[in-house]
């Protein structure tokens, strides 16, 4: 199993904090400092964490279990967050037994789309890591028809706020203003920002597929375990 999976299964610590501990040299497996939080560990390995105000000194136990993946059709108005004093969160749509699940890719409050959640933090890293180039497909509505020259610009890529934004594929979905957009990378508000640069406004956005998983017939707010 991955070390990050073991840690988040057995200890109350965020992935961000644990990654910081690894980078600062506070984490040891069998007496040796490690350099990657995704390192594979096995039952019987000795784990030591010697960070300020946080220590672990234990022998790793077998915790392998079947990974559970939830498909959720997120409605507009909900945010992907454990808690938010100003907005409704996706966890309000889930029963209590799923409150500790991790969401894959943060979501835009104003969009409705497929959201994946899992009980395996290692899977989150696999999906979100840029090197894996996981495909995501969206159906969008623009405020005007997309001109061929502008479609080409979106495929070749545009710059916004020092970031390079592009689409892998764009096809007409439904006349006159609806299109499917496929990405294999993701930056904050990627699609909305990309089209804004070439003078289009995204009126509606729905993610319908992540890798091999699609919304199927899930209604808004519904979930499915796979």
C-alpha positions as CSV (number, residue, x, y, z in Angstrom):
1,X,0.0,0.0,0.0
2,X,1.0,3.6,-0.4
3,X,2.3,5.4,2.7
4,X,-0.1,8.3,2.3
5,X,-3.0,5.8,2.2
6,X,-1.9,4.2,5.4
7,X,-1.4,7.5,7.1
8,X,-4.8,9.0,6.2
9,X,-6.5,5.7,7.1
10,X,-4.9,5.5,10.6
11,X,-4.1,9.0,11.6
12,X,-5.9,12.4,11.7
13,X,-3.6,14.4,9.5
14,X,-4.2,16.2,6.2
15,X,-2.4,15.2,3.1
16,X,-1.0,18.7,2.7
17,X,0.6,18.5,6.2
18,X,2.0,15.0,5.7
19,X,3.5,16.0,2.4
20,X,5.2,18.9,4.1
21,X,6.6,16.6,6.8
22,X,8.1,14.3,4.1
23,X,9.7,17.3,2.3
24,X,11.2,18.5,5.5
25,X,12.7,15.1,6.3
26,X,10.6,14.3,9.3
27,X,9.3,10.9,8.0
28,X,11.3,7.6,8.3
29,X,10.6,4.1,7.2
30,X,12.8,1.4,8.8
31,X,15.1,4.1,10.1
32,X,15.7,5.8,6.6
33,X,14.3,9.2,5.7
34,X,12.0,9.0,2.7
35,X,11.5,11.5,-0.2
36,X,8.1,10.5,-1.5
37,X,4.7,10.3,0.3
38,X,3.5,7.8,-2.3
39,X,6.3,5.3,-1.3
40,X,5.0,1.7,-1.0
41,X,5.1,0.2,2.5
42,X,4.2,-3.2,3.8
43,X,3.0,-4.7,7.1
44,X,5.9,-5.0,9.5
45,X,7.7,-1.8,8.3
46,X,8.7,0.6,11.1
47,X,7.2,4.1,10.7
48,X,8.5,7.1,12.5
49,X,7.4,10.7,12.1
50,X,9.4,13.2,14.1
51,X,7.7,16.6,13.3
52,X,7.1,19.5,15.7
53,X,3.9,18.8,17.6
54,X,3.3,15.5,15.7
55,X,5.0,12.2,16.2
56,X,4.4,8.6,15.2
57,X,6.4,5.6,16.3
58,X,4.7,2.3,15.2
59,X,4.9,-0.8,13.2
60,X,2.7,-0.7,10.1
61,X,-0.2,-3.1,10.2
62,X,-2.0,-4.6,7.2
63,X,-5.0,-2.3,6.3
64,X,-5.7,-3.4,2.7
65,X,-9.3,-3.1,1.7
66,X,-11.4,-2.8,-1.4
67,X,-11.5,0.8,-2.6
68,X,-14.9,2.3,-2.9
69,X,-15.7,5.0,-5.6
70,X,-18.8,7.1,-5.5
71,X,-20.2,8.9,-8.6
72,X,-22.1,12.0,-7.6
73,X,-24.1,14.4,-9.8
74,X,-23.2,17.6,-8.1
75,X,-26.0,20.3,-8.3
76,X,-25.3,24.0,-8.9
77,X,-24.7,25.9,-5.6
78,X,-22.7,23.2,-3.8
79,X,-18.9,23.5,-3.1
80,X,-16.4,20.7,-2.8
81,X,-15.2,21.3,0.7
82,X,-15.4,19.6,4.1
83,X,-16.9,22.8,5.6
84,X,-17.8,26.2,4.3
85,X,-19.5,28.8,6.5
86,X,-20.9,30.6,3.5
87,X,-22.0,27.8,1.1
88,X,-23.6,24.4,1.0
89,X,-21.1,21.6,0.7
90,X,-21.3,18.3,-1.3
91,X,-21.2,16.4,2.0
92,X,-24.7,17.6,2.8
93,X,-25.8,15.4,-0.1
94,X,-24.2,12.3,1.3
95,X,-25.2,10.1,4.3
96,X,-23.0,10.2,7.4
97,X,-21.0,7.1,6.4
98,X,-19.5,9.0,3.5
99,X,-18.5,12.1,5.4
100,X,-14.8,11.1,5.4
101,X,-14.5,10.3,1.7
102,X,-12.1,12.4,-0.4
103,X,-13.3,14.2,-3.5
104,X,-11.3,14.1,-6.8
105,X,-10.7,17.5,-8.4
106,X,-12.1,20.6,-6.7
107,X,-15.3,21.9,-8.3
108,X,-16.8,25.2,-9.3
109,X,-19.8,26.2,-7.2
110,X,-21.6,27.5,-10.3
111,X,-21.3,24.3,-12.3
112,X,-23.1,21.0,-12.1
113,X,-21.3,17.8,-13.1
114,X,-19.9,14.4,-12.3
115,X,-17.8,14.3,-9.1
116,X,-15.9,11.3,-7.9
117,X,-15.3,10.6,-4.3
118,X,-13.2,7.7,-2.8
119,X,-12.2,6.3,0.6
120,X,-8.6,5.8,-0.8
121,X,-6.5,9.0,-0.7
122,X,-3.9,7.3,-2.9
123,X,-6.5,7.1,-5.7
124,X,-7.0,10.9,-5.4
125,X,-3.3,11.4,-6.1
126,X,-3.4,9.0,-9.1
127,X,-6.3,10.8,-10.7
128,X,-5.1,14.4,-10.0
129,X,-1.4,14.0,-10.9
130,X,-0.7,15.8,-14.2
131,X,1.5,13.0,-15.5
132,X,-1.5,10.7,-15.7
133,X,-3.4,13.0,-18.0
134,X,-6.8,11.7,-17.0
135,X,-9.5,12.7,-19.5
136,X,-12.5,14.8,-18.4
137,X,-15.4,15.6,-20.7
138,X,-17.8,18.5,-20.4
139,X,-21.0,19.7,-22.1
140,X,-21.0,23.5,-22.3
141,X,-23.3,26.2,-23.5
142,X,-21.7,29.4,-25.0
143,X,-23.3,32.8,-25.5
144,X,-22.7,32.7,-29.3
145,X,-21.7,30.1,-31.9
146,X,-18.0,29.2,-31.8
147,X,-16.2,30.4,-34.9
148,X,-13.8,27.9,-36.6
149,X,-10.8,30.2,-36.0
150,X,-11.6,30.5,-32.2
151,X,-12.1,26.7,-31.9
152,X,-8.6,26.3,-33.3
153,X,-7.3,28.8,-30.8
154,X,-8.8,26.9,-27.9
155,X,-7.2,23.6,-29.1
156,X,-3.8,25.2,-29.7
157,X,-4.0,27.0,-26.3
158,X,-4.3,30.5,-24.9
159,X,-2.6,32.3,-22.0
160,X,-4.5,33.8,-19.0
161,X,-3.0,34.9,-15.7
162,X,0.4,33.4,-16.5
163,X,-1.2,30.0,-17.2
164,X,-1.5,28.1,-20.5
165,X,-5.1,26.8,-21.1
166,X,-6.1,24.5,-23.9
167,X,-8.6,21.8,-24.8
168,X,-7.8,18.3,-26.1
169,X,-11.0,18.2,-28.3
170,X,-14.0,20.4,-28.9
171,X,-17.0,19.2,-30.9
172,X,-20.5,20.6,-31.7
173,X,-23.0,18.9,-29.4
174,X,-26.3,20.6,-30.1
175,X,-27.0,23.6,-32.3
176,X,-26.5,26.4,-32.0
177,X,-24.4,27.0,-28.8
178,X,-23.7,23.7,-27.1
179,X,-20.4,21.9,-27.4
180,X,-18.5,19.0,-25.8
181,X,-15.1,19.8,-24.5
182,X,-12.5,17.2,-23.5
183,X,-9.5,18.1,-21.3
184,X,-6.6,16.0,-20.1
185,X,-5.3,18.7,-17.7
186,X,-7.0,21.0,-15.3
187,X,-6.5,24.4,-13.9
188,X,-8.8,26.5,-11.8
189,X,-11.9,27.5,-13.8
190,X,-10.1,26.2,-16.8
191,X,-12.9,26.2,-19.4
192,X,-14.5,29.4,-18.4
193,X,-11.2,31.3,-18.4
194,X,-10.1,29.7,-21.7
195,X,-13.2,30.8,-23.5
196,X,-13.2,34.3,-21.9
197,X,-9.8,34.9,-23.4
198,X,-11.2,34.4,-26.9
199,X,-14.3,36.5,-26.1
200,X,-17.0,33.9,-25.3
201,X,-19.0,33.5,-22.1
202,X,-19.8,30.0,-20.8
203,X,-23.4,30.1,-19.8
204,X,-23.6,26.5,-18.5
205,X,-21.1,23.8,-17.8
206,X,-21.6,20.2,-16.9
207,X,-18.9,17.5,-16.5
208,X,-20.3,14.3,-17.9
209,X,-17.3,12.0,-17.8
210,X,-14.1,11.4,-15.8
211,X,-11.8,8.7,-17.4
212,X,-14.1,5.8,-17.9
213,X,-16.9,6.9,-15.6
214,X,-19.9,8.9,-16.9
215,X,-23.0,10.4,-15.3
216,X,-25.1,7.6,-16.8
217,X,-28.7,8.4,-15.8
218,X,-27.9,10.0,-12.5
219,X,-30.2,12.9,-11.7
220,X,-29.0,16.1,-9.9
221,X,-27.9,15.2,-6.4
222,X,-28.0,11.5,-7.0
223,X,-25.1,9.1,-6.3
224,X,-23.9,5.7,-7.4
225,X,-21.3,3.4,-5.8
226,X,-19.0,1.6,-8.3
